């Protein structure tokens, strides 16, 4: 494993690389409150076959957490990734994004379609369609951001880990649940608050209209215990020209945490079939 911080457009980003550089590259983008450590099992299962690059997105993990909210906006984070990929000399990687990271992965692919070989979206979406939905979500995210700043990180994590989206994680072992909690607690309060304000689902533009233009292979992955994102995947499938949707039984939102072996096996099988 090679871990390094790179100066990208005035901020430092933490990057970890595994496997051989000459192998096909998979870039991993985590979700909100996550970091490279969320992918530990995925990396272990994929790095014998692929060059795996795991990135801490802005405001998360060991990457920098700027105070300027505008620096977190989707357009800015796409530019960050583009410069980082150039520095790392990543030619047409496969991008795998989970939840928030999936939204970033899709946005990057729409912006630079010729520079991505494949797209894997785990429990993610193209954003919200209407301005009214976006406004409602922005207000909700603003309240969450204020809650983080006023009540502190630990209080917020106590609340966050109990939301219905993560109920299936109660089936994890005590050790696994503690690892997820520690990852969340290792975040910076300002990074999470500004991520909600800058790159929350209500703050980004909708990419629904762009799906038909995504001409590369796309794998959508959802857990059977995550009905909201199963429905979103079904709707996305109607627009994406080259798409496959896989649903993992008895898994919730974070499939890579709850069913890591099935998750990695499905990805390897899918990518092998694309060659």
C-alpha positions as CSV (number, residue, x, y, z in Angstrom):
1,X,0.0,0.0,0.0
2,X,1.2,3.5,-0.9
3,X,-0.4,6.4,1.0
4,X,0.3,10.0,0.1
5,X,-1.2,13.5,0.3
6,X,-1.3,15.5,-3.0
7,X,-1.7,19.2,-3.3
8,X,-4.8,19.7,-5.5
9,X,-6.0,23.2,-6.4
10,X,-5.0,24.6,-3.0
11,X,-6.1,21.7,-0.8
12,X,-4.4,18.5,0.3
13,X,-6.1,15.2,-0.7
14,X,-5.3,11.8,0.9
15,X,-4.9,8.9,-1.6
16,X,-4.0,5.2,-1.1
17,X,-2.9,2.9,-3.9
18,X,-2.9,-0.9,-3.9
19,X,-1.9,-3.6,-6.4
20,X,0.2,-3.2,-9.6
21,X,0.2,0.0,-11.6
22,X,0.0,-1.9,-14.9
23,X,-3.3,-3.6,-13.9
24,X,-6.6,-2.0,-14.8
25,X,-7.4,0.8,-12.4
26,X,-10.5,1.0,-10.1
27,X,-11.0,4.3,-8.2
28,X,-13.0,4.1,-5.0
29,X,-15.1,7.0,-3.8
30,X,-16.7,6.7,-0.3
31,X,-19.9,8.0,1.0
32,X,-20.8,10.8,3.5
33,X,-19.0,10.3,6.9
34,X,-16.7,7.7,5.2
35,X,-13.1,7.5,4.2
36,X,-10.7,5.1,2.5
37,X,-11.0,2.8,5.5
38,X,-14.6,1.9,4.5
39,X,-13.1,-0.1,1.6
40,X,-10.7,-2.3,3.6
41,X,-12.3,-5.6,2.7
42,X,-13.1,-4.4,-0.9
43,X,-9.5,-3.5,-1.4
44,X,-8.2,-6.8,0.0
45,X,-10.5,-8.7,-2.4
46,X,-9.8,-6.6,-5.5
47,X,-6.2,-5.6,-5.3
48,X,-4.8,-8.9,-6.5
49,X,-6.5,-8.3,-9.8
50,X,-6.7,-4.5,-10.1
51,X,-4.7,-1.4,-9.4
52,X,-7.0,0.1,-6.7
53,X,-6.9,3.8,-5.9
54,X,-8.9,4.9,-2.8
55,X,-9.5,8.6,-2.2
56,X,-10.6,10.6,0.8
57,X,-13.0,13.2,-0.7
58,X,-12.8,16.8,0.4
59,X,-13.8,17.3,4.1
60,X,-13.5,13.6,4.8
61,X,-10.9,11.3,6.3
62,X,-7.3,12.6,6.0
63,X,-8.1,15.0,3.2
64,X,-8.3,18.7,4.0
65,X,-11.6,20.3,5.2
66,X,-11.7,23.9,3.9
67,X,-13.9,26.5,5.6
68,X,-15.3,27.9,2.3
69,X,-18.6,26.1,1.5
70,X,-18.2,26.9,-2.2
71,X,-15.0,24.8,-2.4
72,X,-17.2,21.6,-1.7
73,X,-19.5,22.1,-4.6
74,X,-19.8,19.3,-7.2
75,X,-18.1,21.3,-10.0
76,X,-15.1,22.0,-7.7
77,X,-14.8,18.3,-6.6
78,X,-14.9,17.2,-10.2
79,X,-12.1,19.5,-11.0
80,X,-10.1,18.1,-8.0
81,X,-10.5,14.6,-9.3
82,X,-9.5,15.5,-12.8
83,X,-6.3,17.1,-11.7
84,X,-5.6,14.2,-9.3
85,X,-6.1,11.6,-12.0
86,X,-3.7,13.6,-14.2
87,X,-1.0,13.6,-11.4
88,X,-1.5,9.9,-10.8
89,X,-1.5,9.2,-14.5
90,X,-4.7,7.3,-14.4
91,X,-5.8,6.6,-18.0
92,X,-9.5,5.7,-18.3
93,X,-10.1,4.2,-14.8
94,X,-13.2,2.4,-13.7
95,X,-14.8,4.5,-11.1
96,X,-16.7,2.9,-8.2
97,X,-18.7,5.3,-6.0
98,X,-20.9,4.6,-3.0
99,X,-23.8,6.9,-2.1
100,X,-22.3,10.5,-2.0
101,X,-19.2,9.1,-3.8
102,X,-21.5,7.6,-6.5
103,X,-23.0,11.0,-7.2
104,X,-19.4,12.4,-7.6
105,X,-18.5,9.4,-9.8
106,X,-21.5,10.0,-12.0
107,X,-20.9,13.7,-12.3
108,X,-17.3,13.1,-13.2
109,X,-18.3,10.6,-15.9
110,X,-20.8,13.0,-17.4
111,X,-18.2,15.8,-17.4
112,X,-15.3,13.7,-18.8
113,X,-17.0,10.7,-20.6
114,X,-14.0,9.9,-22.8
115,X,-11.7,9.5,-19.7
116,X,-13.7,6.8,-17.9
117,X,-13.7,3.1,-18.8
118,X,-16.6,2.0,-16.6
119,X,-18.9,3.2,-13.9
120,X,-20.1,1.3,-10.8
121,X,-22.7,3.0,-8.6
122,X,-23.5,1.5,-5.2
123,X,-26.7,2.8,-3.6
124,X,-26.5,6.1,-5.4
125,X,-28.5,8.5,-7.5
126,X,-28.3,11.3,-10.1
127,X,-29.7,13.8,-7.6
128,X,-33.2,15.3,-7.3
129,X,-35.2,16.1,-10.3
130,X,-37.2,19.2,-9.3
131,X,-36.2,22.6,-7.8
132,X,-38.8,22.1,-5.1
133,X,-37.2,18.7,-4.0
134,X,-33.8,20.3,-4.1
135,X,-34.9,23.3,-2.0
136,X,-36.5,21.0,0.6
137,X,-33.4,18.9,0.8
138,X,-31.0,21.9,1.1
139,X,-33.0,23.2,4.1
140,X,-32.9,19.7,5.7
141,X,-29.1,19.4,5.1
142,X,-28.5,23.0,6.4
143,X,-30.2,21.9,9.7
144,X,-28.1,18.8,9.9
145,X,-25.0,20.9,9.3
146,X,-26.0,23.3,12.1
147,X,-26.6,20.3,14.4
148,X,-23.1,19.1,13.8
149,X,-21.6,22.5,14.6
150,X,-23.8,23.1,17.7
151,X,-24.0,19.7,19.3
152,X,-20.6,18.3,18.2
153,X,-19.5,15.3,16.1
154,X,-20.1,12.5,18.6
155,X,-23.8,13.6,19.2
156,X,-24.3,13.8,15.4
157,X,-22.8,10.3,14.8
158,X,-25.1,8.9,17.6
159,X,-28.0,10.3,15.7
160,X,-26.7,9.4,12.2
161,X,-26.0,5.7,12.8
162,X,-29.6,5.3,14.0
163,X,-31.4,6.6,10.9
164,X,-33.5,4.0,8.9
165,X,-31.0,4.0,6.0
166,X,-28.5,2.1,8.3
167,X,-30.8,-0.2,10.2
168,X,-29.6,-3.3,8.4
169,X,-26.1,-2.6,9.9
170,X,-27.4,-3.7,13.3
171,X,-26.9,-7.2,11.9
172,X,-23.1,-6.6,11.7
173,X,-20.8,-8.0,14.4
174,X,-19.9,-5.8,17.3
175,X,-16.4,-5.4,15.9
176,X,-17.8,-4.4,12.5
177,X,-20.2,-1.9,14.0
178,X,-17.5,-0.4,16.1
179,X,-15.2,0.0,13.1
180,X,-17.9,1.9,11.2
181,X,-18.5,4.1,14.2
182,X,-14.8,4.9,14.7
183,X,-14.5,5.8,11.0
184,X,-17.4,8.2,11.4
185,X,-16.0,9.6,14.6
186,X,-12.6,10.2,12.9
187,X,-14.1,12.9,10.7
188,X,-13.8,16.7,11.1
189,X,-17.0,18.5,12.1
190,X,-16.4,21.3,9.7
191,X,-15.8,18.9,6.8
192,X,-19.1,17.0,7.3
193,X,-21.1,20.2,7.9
194,X,-19.6,21.9,4.7
195,X,-20.1,18.7,2.7
196,X,-23.8,18.7,3.5
197,X,-24.0,22.4,2.5
198,X,-21.8,22.2,-0.6
199,X,-22.4,18.8,-2.1
200,X,-25.6,17.5,-0.6
201,X,-28.2,16.0,-2.9
202,X,-30.1,19.3,-2.8
203,X,-27.1,21.4,-3.6
204,X,-25.9,19.6,-6.7
205,X,-27.6,19.9,-10.1
206,X,-29.7,17.0,-11.3
207,X,-28.0,14.5,-13.6
208,X,-31.1,12.6,-14.6
209,X,-31.2,14.4,-18.0
210,X,-27.6,13.3,-18.7
211,X,-28.0,9.5,-18.2
212,X,-28.9,8.8,-21.8
213,X,-25.6,10.3,-22.9
214,X,-23.5,7.9,-20.7
215,X,-22.4,5.5,-23.4
216,X,-20.0,3.4,-21.3
217,X,-20.8,0.3,-19.2
218,X,-22.6,1.0,-15.9
219,X,-23.2,-1.4,-13.1
220,X,-25.9,-0.3,-10.5
221,X,-25.7,-2.2,-7.2
222,X,-28.3,-2.0,-4.5
223,X,-29.2,-4.0,-1.3
224,X,-32.6,-5.7,-1.1
225,X,-33.1,-4.0,2.3
226,X,-32.7,-0.5,0.8
227,X,-36.0,0.0,-1.1
228,X,-35.5,3.7,-1.8
229,X,-32.3,3.1,-3.7
230,X,-33.6,-0.1,-5.4
231,X,-36.4,2.1,-6.8
232,X,-33.9,4.8,-7.9
233,X,-31.8,2.1,-9.7
234,X,-34.9,0.8,-11.5
235,X,-35.6,4.3,-12.8
236,X,-32.0,5.0,-13.8
237,X,-32.0,1.7,-15.7
238,X,-34.6,3.1,-18.0
239,X,-32.3,5.9,-19.2
240,X,-28.8,4.4,-19.2
241,X,-27.9,2.7,-22.6
242,X,-25.4,0.1,-21.3
243,X,-26.5,-0.8,-17.8
244,X,-26.9,-3.8,-15.5
245,X,-28.6,-3.7,-12.1
246,X,-27.6,-6.2,-9.4
247,X,-29.5,-6.5,-6.1
248,X,-27.7,-8.2,-3.2
249,X,-30.0,-10.1,-1.0
250,X,-30.2,-9.3,2.8
251,X,-28.0,-6.2,2.3
252,X,-28.9,-2.6,3.1
253,X,-27.4,0.7,1.9
254,X,-23.7,-0.1,2.5
255,X,-23.3,-3.4,0.6
256,X,-19.5,-3.2,0.6
257,X,-19.6,-3.2,4.5
258,X,-22.4,-5.7,5.0
259,X,-21.7,-8.2,2.2
260,X,-18.0,-7.5,1.2
261,X,-17.3,-10.8,-0.4
262,X,-20.5,-10.9,-2.5
263,X,-19.9,-7.2,-3.4
264,X,-16.3,-7.8,-4.7
265,X,-17.2,-11.1,-6.4
266,X,-20.0,-9.4,-8.3
267,X,-17.8,-6.6,-9.4
268,X,-15.0,-8.9,-10.6
269,X,-17.5,-11.0,-12.5
270,X,-19.1,-8.0,-14.1
271,X,-15.8,-6.5,-15.2
272,X,-14.5,-9.8,-16.5
273,X,-17.7,-10.0,-18.7
274,X,-16.9,-6.6,-20.1
275,X,-13.5,-7.6,-21.5
